[in-house]
Amino acid sequence: MKSVNTQKVWFITGASRGFGLEISKAVLAAGDKLIATVRSKPQDLAVQLGNHENLAVVTLDITNEEQAQVAAKQAIDTFGRIDVLVNNAGYGLLSGVEEATAQEVKNNYEVNVFGLLNVTRAVLPYMRAQGSGHVINISSVGGLFGYVGWGIYGSTKFAVEGITEAMAQELAPLGIYATVVAPGFFRTEFLDHASLIKTSNEISDYEATVGAMRSFAANANKKQPGDPVKLAQAFVKLGHAEKPPVHLPLGNDTLAKFREKTAAFEKEITEWYDVITGTDHDDVAA
């Protein structure tokens, strides 16, 4: 068991499966305390996690801001503080940008972006009062690199990247850290029907691009290279870091894609350098 000085209190959303479940297991194994949130049947998760003495499971639909406020208050009432918030809850949308309906796009943002903000607004007042804390937002390799068929989902994660970068600057003077974690393809339930929505609207003109991605996703399920248990251990290290990073890409695939993107970006800058640098007023010094 950790000492009182090093024991952290975690608040993890979407803890019933996937990353959320593995991180929850690792947090409890490390001797930390945990508020784990689920949308329903909290008793099932409590049993799955061994009814651990350092665990409290609360019901939370992150799209409901009032519920988020109640859940944060429950965490404080139970353990007295929140040291690490992990905004994990979310789901994927596999669709061409044109194929997704307005409602499907709104639903994805409602969970992946607005839900994350609901929970963050509920927890930050307690962290500000403490003068300490760490907000960890889960993005994706799709938040660093645009993939065919993942444009809408990826855009929600691009939003999380930008939100976290700004938060890191805003919270630093208050003693609070913010990190955005971008996992690559890990062997979780993400590509299962419960976590991934496929639009009913499929346009034949995109068969060679989005259609190919649909086939790839179906065949790649449960064959992804990333190990979620190792990811969970990385989260524990991150939560206990004295000076955590703003960005943490996880997985060799994520790192390779990011480097591919930055190399392509640099090439475009070189090719378009005169245009890029030729748009200032003439009286502005170069």
C-alpha positions in Angstrom: 0.0 0.0 0.0 1.2 3.5 -0.9 1.8 6.1 1.7 -0.8 8.9 2.1 1.6 11.3 0.4 2.0 9.2 -2.8 -1.4 7.6 -3.0 -3.5 9.1 -5.8 -7.3 9.4 -6.2 -8.3 8.7 -9.8 -11.6 9.5 -11.5 -12.0 7.5 -14.7 -14.9 7.7 -17.1 -16.1 4.8 -19.2 -14.5 2.2 -16.9 -16.6 -0.8 -17.8 -14.5 -2.0 -20.7 -11.6 -1.3 -23.0 -9.0 1.2 -21.9 -11.1 2.3 -19.0 -11.3 -1.1 -17.4 -7.6 -1.9 -17.9 -6.6 1.4 -16.4 -8.9 0.9 -13.5 -7.3 -2.5 -12.8 -3.8 -1.0 -13.0 -4.7 1.9 -10.7 -6.1 -0.4 -8.0 -3.1 -2.8 -8.3 -0.8 0.2 -7.8 -2.4 0.9 -4.5 -4.3 4.1 -5.6 -7.9 5.0 -5.0 -10.5 5.0 -7.8 -13.8 6.5 -8.7 -14.9 4.5 -11.7 -17.9 5.7 -13.7 -20.3 3.6 -15.8 -23.5 4.4 -17.6 -25.4 1.6 -15.9 -25.1 -1.4 -13.5 -22.3 -0.1 -11.3 -22.5 -3.2 -9.2 -21.3 -5.3 -12.1 -18.1 -3.3 -12.4 -17.6 -3.4 -8.6 -17.7 -7.2 -8.7 -15.5 -7.3 -11.8 -12.9 -5.2 -9.9 -13.2 -7.4 -6.8 -15.2 -5.0 -4.7 -11.9 -3.4 -3.8 -11.7 -1.3 -0.7 -10.1 1.6 -2.6 -12.9 1.5 -5.2 -16.1 3.5 -5.6 -18.3 3.0 -8.7 -20.7 5.7 -9.7 -23.3 6.0 -12.5 -22.6 8.7 -15.0 -23.8 9.5 -18.5 -21.2 12.0 -19.5 -23.6 13.8 -21.8 -25.6 14.8 -18.8 -23.8 17.7 -17.1 -25.9 17.6 -14.0 -24.9 13.9 -13.5 -21.2 14.9 -14.0 -21.5 17.4 -11.2 -23.1 14.8 -8.9 -20.5 12.2 -9.7 -17.6 14.6 -9.0 -19.2 15.6 -5.6 -19.6 11.8 -4.8 -15.9 11.4 -5.5 -15.0 14.2 -3.1 -17.4 12.9 -0.4 -15.9 9.5 -0.7 -12.2 10.1 -0.9 -11.8 13.8 -0.2 -10.0 14.8 -3.4 -9.5 14.0 -7.0 -5.8 13.9 -8.1 -6.1 12.4 -11.6 -9.1 12.7 -14.0 -9.0 10.4 -17.0 -11.5 11.4 -19.7 -11.8 8.0 -21.4 -15.4 7.5 -22.3 -16.1 7.8 -26.0 -17.0 5.8 -29.1 -15.9 5.5 -32.8 -17.8 6.4 -35.9 -16.6 4.7 -39.1 -17.9 6.7 -42.0 -17.0 8.8 -45.0 -17.3 12.5 -44.1 -20.2 12.9 -46.6 -21.9 9.7 -45.5 -22.5 10.6 -41.9 -25.8 12.3 -41.2 -25.9 15.5 -39.2 -27.4 13.7 -36.3 -24.7 11.0 -36.3 -22.0 13.7 -36.3 -23.7 15.6 -33.5 -24.0 12.4 -31.4 -20.3 11.7 -31.8 -19.4 15.2 -30.7 -21.9 15.0 -27.8 -20.0 12.2 -26.2 -16.4 12.6 -27.4 -16.1 16.4 -27.0 -19.0 17.9 -25.1 -19.2 14.9 -22.6 -15.5 15.3 -21.9 -16.0 19.0 -21.3 -19.0 18.3 -18.9 -16.8 16.1 -16.7 -13.8 18.4 -16.9 -16.0 21.4 -15.7 -17.3 19.3 -12.9 -13.9 18.2 -11.6 -11.7 21.2 -12.1 -13.2 23.4 -9.3 -12.0 20.8 -6.8 -8.6 20.6 -8.4 -8.3 24.4 -8.3 -9.3 24.4 -4.6 -6.6 21.8 -4.0 -4.0 23.7 -6.0 -3.1 20.4 -7.7 -4.3 17.8 -10.1 -3.8 16.2 -13.5 -6.4 16.0 -16.3 -5.7 13.2 -18.8 -7.7 13.3 -22.0 -7.7 10.3 -24.3 -7.4 11.2 -28.0 -6.3 8.8 -30.7 -3.8 8.4 -33.5 -6.8 9.6 -35.5 -6.5 12.9 -33.6 -3.0 13.4 -35.0 -3.4 12.0 -38.5 -6.5 12.0 -40.7 -7.6 8.5 -41.8 -10.0 7.6 -44.6 -13.3 6.6 -43.0 -12.5 8.2 -39.7 -12.8 11.9 -40.6 -15.7 12.7 -38.2 -14.4 10.6 -35.3 -10.9 11.9 -35.9 -12.2 15.4 -35.8 -13.5 14.9 -32.3 -10.1 13.8 -31.3 -8.4 16.7 -33.0 -10.7 18.8 -30.9 -9.5 17.0 -27.7 -5.9 17.7 -28.8 -6.5 21.4 -29.1 -8.6 21.6 -25.9 -5.9 19.9 -23.9 -3.1 22.1 -25.3 -4.9 25.2 -24.2 -5.9 23.7 -20.8 -2.2 22.8 -20.1 -1.3 26.5 -20.5 -4.3 27.8 -18.5 -3.9 25.3 -15.7 -0.1 25.4 -15.2 -0.1 28.5 -13.0 -2.7 26.8 -10.8 -0.5 23.8 -10.1 -2.6 21.5 -12.4 -1.3 19.5 -15.4 -3.1 18.5 -18.6 -2.0 15.7 -20.9 -3.5 14.4 -24.1 -2.8 10.7 -24.7 -3.0 9.5 -28.3 -3.1 5.7 -28.5 -2.7 3.8 -31.7 -4.5 0.6 -32.5 -4.8 -1.5 -29.4 -6.5 -4.9 -28.9 -9.6 -3.7 -27.2 -13.4 -3.8 -28.0 -13.0 -0.5 -29.9 -13.8 -2.2 -33.3 -16.7 -4.2 -31.8 -20.3 -3.1 -32.5 -20.7 -1.8 -28.9 -17.9 0.8 -29.3 -18.0 1.5 -33.0 -20.9 2.9 -35.0 -21.1 2.3 -38.8 -23.4 4.6 -40.7 -26.2 3.0 -42.6 -25.6 5.4 -45.5 -22.8 4.0 -47.7 -22.0 5.9 -51.0 -20.7 3.6 -53.7 -18.2 6.2 -55.0 -16.3 5.8 -51.8 -16.1 2.0 -52.1 -12.4 2.0 -52.9 -11.5 4.3 -49.9 -14.1 4.2 -47.1 -15.3 0.8 -48.2 -11.8 -0.6 -48.0 -11.5 0.8 -44.5 -14.7 -0.9 -43.4 -13.2 -4.2 -44.6 -9.9 -3.5 -42.9 -11.6 -2.6 -39.6 -13.6 -5.9 -39.6 -10.5 -7.9 -40.3 -8.2 -6.1 -37.9 -10.5 -6.6 -34.9 -8.7 -8.4 -32.0 -5.5 -8.3 -34.1 -4.3 -4.8 -33.3 -0.6 -4.5 -32.2 -1.1 -2.5 -29.0 -1.4 -4.3 -25.6 -4.0 -2.6 -23.4 -2.4 -4.0 -20.3 0.9 -2.2 -21.1 -1.1 0.9 -22.0 -2.6 0.8 -18.5 0.8 0.6 -16.9 1.8 3.7 -19.0 -1.2 5.6 -17.5 -0.1 4.7 -14.0 3.4 6.1 -14.7 1.8 9.2 -16.3 -0.5 9.8 -13.3 2.4 9.6 -10.9 4.9 11.7 -13.0 6.2 14.8 -11.3 6.3 16.7 -14.6 3.9 15.0 -17.0 4.1 15.8 -20.7 1.4 17.7 -22.6 1.4 15.0 -25.3 1.9 11.3 -25.0 1.5 9.2 -28.1 1.3 5.5 -27.3 2.2 2.8 -29.7 4.8 2.4 -32.5 2.1 2.9 -35.0 1.1 6.2 -33.6 4.7 7.4 -33.5 5.3 6.3 -37.1 2.1 8.1 -38.4 3.0 11.3 -36.5 6.5 11.3 -38.0 5.0 10.6 -41.5 2.7 13.5 -41.1 5.3 16.0 -39.9 7.7 14.9 -42.7 4.9 15.5 -45.3 4.1 18.8 -43.7 7.7 19.9 -43.9 7.9 18.9 -47.5 4.8 21.0 -48.3 6.2 24.0 -46.4 9.4 23.8 -48.5 7.5 23.6 -51.8 5.1 26.4 -50.9 7.6 28.5 -48.8 7.4 31.6 -51.0 3.6 31.7 -50.9 3.5 31.0 -47.2 5.9 33.8 -46.3 4.7 36.2 -48.9 1.4 37.2 -47.3 2.5 39.8 -44.7 2.1 43.5 -45.2 5.2 45.1 -46.9 5.9 47.1 -43.8 6.3 44.0 -41.6 9.9 43.0 -41.1 10.8 39.5 -42.2 
